Amino acid sequence: MPEKSTAPPRDFAPVLARLNTEFAGVHLEATVSRCVDAARQGALDVTGRATPDLVERIARQHLQVLALAFAERR
């Protein structure tokens, strides 16, 4: 069984950069990276492909929901 890489592919670097900038002060970079990876994997599982645009939209929604959930806990 091949080992799964924890780093997202290079073509997702701009997605990570945009989301890290957008959610700076809200989420750690590690959280953003995990959301991007989860969004990429989810898109692959559901549609069979994961374009950067689709992954960014999914990850952004996840990060917004996380931010709302954390805000409600305070």
SVG drawing of the C-alpha trace seen along z (x, -y; Angstrom):
<svg xmlns="http://www.w3.org/2000/svg" viewBox="-23 -38 28 40">
<polyline fill="none" stroke="black" stroke-width="0.4" points="0.0,0.0 1.5,-3.4 2.3,-5.8 -0.1,-8.8 1.6,-12.2 0.5,-14.8 1.6,-17.7 -1.0,-18.9 0.1,-18.9 2.0,-22.0 -0.9,-23.2 -2.8,-23.9 -0.1,-26.2 -2.0,-29.3 -5.1,-28.0 -3.3,-27.6 -1.8,-31.1 -5.2,-32.8 -7.0,-30.9 -4.1,-31.5 -4.3,-35.2 -8.1,-35.3 -8.3,-33.4 -5.1,-34.9 -5.9,-35.6 -8.8,-33.1 -7.3,-29.8 -3.7,-28.5 -2.0,-27.6 -2.0,-24.0 -5.8,-24.1 -6.1,-25.7 -3.8,-23.1 -5.9,-20.2 -9.1,-21.8 -7.6,-22.1 -6.4,-18.5 -9.8,-17.3 -11.6,-19.3 -9.3,-17.9 -9.9,-14.3 -13.7,-14.9 -13.9,-16.3 -11.9,-13.3 -14.2,-10.9 -17.4,-12.5 -16.6,-13.7 -13.4,-11.8 -11.5,-15.1 -10.3,-18.0 -9.7,-21.2 -8.1,-24.0 -11.2,-26.2 -13.5,-23.5 -11.2,-22.6 -10.8,-26.3 -14.6,-26.8 -15.1,-23.7 -12.2,-24.5 -13.4,-28.1 -16.9,-26.9 -15.4,-24.5 -13.2,-27.2 -16.1,-29.6 -18.2,-27.0 -15.3,-26.3 -14.9,-30.0 -18.6,-30.3 -18.5,-27.2 -15.6,-28.5 -17.2,-32.0 -20.3,-30.4 -18.3,-28.5 -16.9,-31.8"/>
</svg>
